[in-house]
Amino acid sequence: MTRSRPPAGGATGSLVLVARAYGGPEQQALVERDVTAPGPGEVLVRVRAAAVNPADVKRREGLFGTTRTPPVPLGLELSGVVEALGPDVTDLDVGDGVVGSPRPGAGAFAEHTLVRRRDVVPKPAALPHDVAATLPIAGTAAWDAFHQVDPGPGRTLLVVGVGGGVGDLVAQLAVAAGTRVVGTGSESKRARAESLGVTFVTSGPAALAAVRAAGPVDAVLDLAGGEALRSLVEVVADRASVVSAADPTAAVALGGRALVRGPDVLADVVAAAAEGRLCPNVTATYPLTRAAEALAQVEGRHAAGKVVVLPGA
Ligand SMILES: NC(=O)c1ccc[n+]([C@@H]2O[C@H](COP(=O)([O-])OP(=O)(O)OC[C@H]3O[C@@H](n4cnc5c(N)ncnc54)[C@H](OP(=O)(O)O)[C@@H]3O)[C@@H](O)[C@H]2O)c1
């Protein structure tokens, strides 16, 4: 990753991580950009924390489309402090904490970014920024996934990839609702999963037999995709009870369903976290100058819980 400045004569800048072109991690660069005044319906936020998602890597690679002309700012979920308000935003004050997503194309791995007022909710004071930043994407995805796939109290949900950002939160929601959870992941994920009440199975060729040995499975949530999904769908009789967030095309081909994102649930998810009903597992934090390392950790596909970038740290 490089750090570059705008051409001579550029205004004072604020750092943001961008993809200079669609492609691999070598395209990432920390650059300066002008701090822009918020327009109607917008808020300027000083970012205190921004969490990393597999979607950041997919966006950088152009898997979500390449219509936006690079440089493409990266980062999709954040927590921060209001620094300026658009002319028509009257229900927030400068200095308020907010949690949500940046305006499309604005990026969250940044010292400052613009958000649309409708895309953020107030951050409860008791919720630390690093924890709050994990909720707009991973938290709401876990919420939606749980409500889409939950087989109900006393029944069994298999979570493929239980140790990651979404899986950890789904396990918490399911166990709290009385659903029995079996989860797969690499052995390093066992202790955390078991502490949540998950029956843990090490991923790999022996996983299918081990899941079967753990008892009947009523529904599957796939957060890993590929071969892990293809081999483990065998555990359910009804393929319609399989939902995938990681590999929706494969899931549909196998008779299952893609994760469906519902109406906005961020306020509910933030309230659950503030009340301690949902406890995101932040396992690593990096200053903005080391954001590339944070993305590399998630790009390696074996991250534990949530990796968070802390601008200003
Ligand atoms: N549609 C949406 O709105 C939406 C929103 C959020 C996430 N997603 C997608 O959902 C997926 C999961 O997201 P995430 O944020 O939880 O990702 P993550 O934090 O990277 O977690 C994925 C987990 O899967 C585990 N894993 C990898 N290969 C596995 C295998 N063969 N068997 C079992 N576990 C395996 C990984 O580590 P170990 O192998 O070391 O256990 C990792 O813990 C991603 O594909 C993401 O893009 C979609």
The ligand as a Tripos MOL2 file, in Angstrom:
@<TRIPOS>MOLECULE
LIG
   48    52     1     0     0
SMALL
NO_CHARGES

@<TRIPOS>ATOM
      1 N1        -25.2610  -10.5770    1.1310 N.am      1 LIG1
      2 C1        -24.8610   -9.8110    2.1380 C.2       1 LIG1
      3 O1        -25.4210   -8.7610    2.4060 O.2       1 LIG1
      4 C2        -23.6900  -10.2530    2.9790 C.ar      1 LIG1
      5 C3        -23.3950   -9.5530    4.1560 C.ar      1 LIG1
      6 C4        -22.3280   -9.9940    4.9410 C.ar      1 LIG1
      7 C5        -21.5580  -11.0830    4.5320 C.ar      1 LIG1
      8 N2        -21.8680  -11.7050    3.3630 N.ar      1 LIG1
      9 C6        -21.0330  -12.8380    2.9050 C.3       1 LIG1
     10 O2        -21.0990  -13.8620    3.8750 O.3       1 LIG1
     11 C7        -19.8480  -14.5370    3.9420 C.3       1 LIG1
     12 C8        -19.3390  -14.5310    5.3840 C.3       1 LIG1
     13 O3        -19.0890  -13.1920    5.7740 O.3       1 LIG1
     14 P1        -18.2240  -12.8880    7.0630 P.3       1 LIG1
     15 O4        -18.1830  -11.4300    7.2070 O.co2     1 LIG1
     16 O5        -18.6690  -13.7140    8.2160 O.co2     1 LIG1
     17 O6        -16.7850  -13.4240    6.5620 O.3       1 LIG1
     18 P2        -15.5130  -13.8080    7.4410 P.3       1 LIG1
     19 O7        -15.4790  -12.9840    8.6720 O.co2     1 LIG1
     20 O8        -14.3580  -13.8240    6.5210 O.co2     1 LIG1
     21 O9        -15.8370  -15.2850    7.9450 O.3       1 LIG1
     22 C9        -15.8980  -16.3770    7.1060 C.3       1 LIG1
     23 C10       -15.5050  -17.5710    7.9510 C.3       1 LIG1
     24 O10       -15.6120  -18.7730    7.2040 O.3       1 LIG1
     25 C11       -14.5710  -19.6440    7.6410 C.3       1 LIG1
     26 N3        -14.3050  -20.6200    6.6060 N.ar      1 LIG1
     27 C12       -13.5630  -20.4710    5.4750 C.ar      1 LIG1
     28 N4        -13.5970  -21.6290    4.7710 N.ar      1 LIG1
     29 C13       -14.3800  -22.4850    5.4780 C.ar      1 LIG1
     30 C14       -14.8010  -23.8220    5.2830 C.ar      1 LIG1
     31 N5        -14.4090  -24.5200    4.2200 N.pl3     1 LIG1
     32 N6        -15.6380  -24.3820    6.1940 N.ar      1 LIG1
     33 C15       -16.0420  -23.6820    7.2710 C.ar      1 LIG1
     34 N7        -15.6560  -22.4250    7.5260 N.ar      1 LIG1
     35 C16       -14.8500  -21.8380    6.6290 C.ar      1 LIG1
     36 C17       -13.4020  -18.7410    7.9030 C.3       1 LIG1
     37 O11       -12.3820  -19.1310    8.7820 O.3       1 LIG1
     38 P3        -11.9590  -20.6210    9.2760 P.3       1 LIG1
     39 O12       -11.9410  -21.4850    8.0490 O.co2     1 LIG1
     40 O13       -10.5670  -20.3900    9.8110 O.co2     1 LIG1
     41 O14       -12.9310  -21.0560   10.3160 O.co2     1 LIG1
     42 C18       -14.0560  -17.4970    8.4570 C.3       1 LIG1
     43 O15       -14.1040  -17.4970    9.8610 O.3       1 LIG1
     44 C19       -18.9130  -13.8140    2.9530 C.3       1 LIG1
     45 O16       -18.9210  -14.4990    1.7230 O.3       1 LIG1
     46 C20       -19.5740  -12.4630    2.7950 C.3       1 LIG1
     47 O17       -19.2550  -11.8420    1.5600 O.3       1 LIG1
     48 C21       -22.9090  -11.3350    2.5850 C.ar      1 LIG1
@<TRIPOS>BOND
     1     1     2 1
     2     2     3 2
     3     2     4 1
     4     4     5 ar
     5     4    48 ar
     6     5     6 ar
     7     6     7 ar
     8     7     8 ar
     9     8     9 1
    10     8    48 ar
    11     9    10 1
    12     9    46 1
    13    10    11 1
    14    11    12 1
    15    11    44 1
    16    12    13 1
    17    13    14 1
    18    14    15 2
    19    14    16 1
    20    14    17 1
    21    17    18 1
    22    18    19 2
    23    18    20 1
    24    18    21 1
    25    21    22 1
    26    22    23 1
    27    23    24 1
    28    23    42 1
    29    24    25 1
    30    25    26 1
    31    25    36 1
    32    26    27 ar
    33    26    35 ar
    34    27    28 ar
    35    28    29 ar
    36    29    30 ar
    37    29    35 ar
    38    30    31 1
    39    30    32 ar
    40    32    33 ar
    41    33    34 ar
    42    34    35 ar
    43    36    37 1
    44    36    42 1
    45    37    38 1
    46    38    39 2
    47    38    40 1
    48    38    41 1
    49    42    43 1
    50    44    45 1
    51    44    46 1
    52    46    47 1
@<TRIPOS>SUBSTRUCTURE
     1 LIG1         1 GROUP 0 **** ****
